[in-house]
Amino acid sequence: MDLTNIRGKYTTKGFDINNLDKNPFKQFEIWFKDAIDEKLPEPNAFSLATVGKDLMPSLRTVLLKIFDEKGFVFFTNYESKKAHQIEENPQVAALFTWLILERQIKIEGKIEKISKMESLKYFLSRPKGSQLGAWVSTQSQVISSRALLEQKFEEAKQKFLNKEIPIPSFWGGYIIKPIRIEFWQGGDDRLHDRFLYELQNDGSWTISRLAP
């Protein structure tokens, strides 16, 4: 299939370094609020890239649940493929893509588990079905059928019927602590605007314009 004639046109006006907040987390918040205001589906969805000791990259979509100046937090099964790769290599990359806004944000940094207390706080805020799902799914493992998965879910429902569902020991949050954050805005004639924040040893951030 020849896709060479599929060609989008970027119409958003470009922006300059003077339009950026000096703090990349505040700039992220500005763009994230724009994505929410645009009513984009799952604006907190992002692609997470990990690489284990076999050096084969792996990519999947996860959901951002918390962000502040400490980093970007998502939750998952600690026995999943990505968790094993993170254990082998804690350097990751993340990508938010908001095509309607003609924007992307790329984040590179190191990742680590958050505290059990922080994970518990979020777990208790989840709907009961999602809490049960965390118990039932042996994430990334081969299963024989969906019927087996649904059977395990029903068993978990009965087990915790009229009870508070405890947080699984194999489930919790990770925080990405960035060292680089890039903001990309589409531009006419592929002259996109790209600005890279880089963390310095003293904790400050520098901002550079990159060629498109």
N, C-alpha and C positions, 0 to 999 in steps of 0.2 A: 504494500500500500504506500503510495507516494503522498507524503504530507507536506511537501515543500510549499504548497500554495496556502496552507493554513497560516495566516499572518495577522496577528492582532495589532491594533493601533493604540498606543498609549496617549491619553488625552489630558491627563492631570498635569497642571502646571508644576514645573520643577520647584525645588526649594533649595535654600542656601544654608551654609553653616550657621548663619545668624538666626535661622529659624529653629535651630536645635537647642534643647535644654542642655546645659553643661553636664547634667547628671543623666546617665543612660537609663537608669531605672525610671526616672520621671518622664523621660522621652518615651520609653516603652508604655508607660501608663497613659500618656496622651494618645498615642496611636491605638492602644487597646480600647480606650473609651470610644475612639472614632469607629472601631470595628463593631462595638456594641451598638452605638447609635445608628449604624448602617443596618442593624438587625441581621448581621451575617449569621448563618447557622454554625453553631459550635465555634465561636470566635476564639475560644481557649484551646482548640485542637492544634497540636504541633507535631512535626515529624522529629523523632529522636533517633540519632545515629550512634551506634556503639560498635566497638571493635574488640573482640576477645583475643586470646593468645594465638589463635590460628590466623589472625590478621585478615579474616574475611568480614567486611562490614555488614552490619544488619540494620534495617530501618523499619520503623513502625510508627503509628500515630498514637499519641497519648494525650491526656487532657491536663492542662495547667489548672491547679486548684488554689495555689497561693503564690503571690510574689511580693517581694519587698526588697530593700537594699541588701539583704543577705543572699537572695537568689530566687530561683524559680522551682516550685515544688509540684511534684506529681506523685500519684500513688499506684502501687502495683504489687504483684506477687513476688516475694523475695526468692522464689525458686524457679522463676521464669528464665527463658533464654537470655533476655536482656540483663537480668540480675546477675547471672553467671558471667556474662561478658563484662559487666561493670565491676564485678569482683576481681576479674583478671586485669582490667584496664579502666581506671576511673576517669579517663578523658573522653568527653562526649561532645556532640554537636546537636543543636536543635534549630528547627526552622519553622517559623510562622509564615504562612502564605495567605494573604488576603487579596485575591486577584481583582475583586470588584473595586477595591481601593487602589489597585496597582501598587501594592506594597508587599515587602517581605522584611522579616527581621531574622537575622542569623545570629545564633549564640554559640560560643565555644567556651568550654571551661571544664572544671573538675566536678565530680558528683560524689555525694556521700549520703548515707542514710540520715534521716532526721530522728529525733528522739522518739522513744516508744510512747511517751505522753502526748507528743504532738500528733503522732499517728492515731492514737486512741481518740483524741479530740475530734479529728476529722471523721474517723470511722463511726462514731456515735451520731454524727450529723447526717449520715447516709440513710436513704430509704431502707426499710427492712429487707426488701428483695435484693438490693445491692450488697447488704451485709451478708446475706445467705450465699450470694454468688461468690463472694470472696472465699468462703469456706469450701464451696463445691468445686471450683475450677482448679485443676492441676495445670496451670497455665503453661502452654507450649508443649505439653506432653501429648502423645498419640492416644486417642480414645477410639473405642470401637464404633460408637454411634451416638447420635444426639439423644436417643431414647435413654441411654445409660446416664447421660448428663442430667436429663430431666428427672430420672428416678432418684439420683443422688440429691437433687434439689428438693424433691418432695420429702425425702428422708430427713434432710436438714430442717425443713419446715416443722416436721413433727418433733424432732429432737429439741428444738428451741421454742416450741409452742408455748405461748404465754410466759416466755422467759426473755431476759435481756440477752442479746447475742454478744458473746465476747469477741474481742478482736483476735484473729488467728495469729499465731506466733510467726507465720511465714508471710505476713502481709504488712505493708506499711509504706511510708513515703521516702522519696529521695529529693534532695535539693541540688540543683545545678548552680554552682558558684562560678559566674562568668569571669573570664579574663579578656574576652573580646566580644563585642556586640556590634553588629552591622545593620544599619537601616538603609533599605533600598526602596527608591521611589521611581516608578516607570516614567520615561520621558520620550518626547517626540524623536523620531529617527534613531531610536535605540540609544539616545544620549541620556541614559538613566543617571539619576543622582544616587550616589552611594557614600555613606559616611560611616567610618569605623571608629568606635571607641575602644581604646586599649588600656587595661589596668596597669598602672605603674607600681613600682616597689613601695612607694610612699602612700599608696592607697588612692591616689588621684587618677583621673582619666584623661587621656589625650584624645583629640578628635582629628581624623584625617579624611580628606576627600579621596575616594578611589576612582580610577577610570572605570567606565561602564563595561 
